[in-house]
Amino acid sequence: MGVDSADEQAGNMRRFSGFETLKAEKTGGIVLPQAASYLECTVAGKMETGDHWIVYATVDSGKVLDDNAITAVQHRKVGTSY
């Protein structure tokens, strides 16, 4: 947990080749400029849960890139009902 290795960072850059990208202000992570906003996080923990991972993260920073963007929010009363 923590900062990705140089190999992981290079792999992430290849995944986004062909796309316009920006560097996040605090961590230097990849940001898509067409995004409404972004968060920069530090992984605090992770748990494998069968077919996916749950990642616990602490938000360190973030920025709104488009004040007029329309966002989608889904509210649930309980996490067991989708």
ABEGO torsion letter per residue (X at the ends): XEBBBAAAAAAAAAAABGBBBBBBAAAGBBBBAABABBBBBBBABBBBBGABBBBBBBBABEBBABAABBBBBBBBABAABX
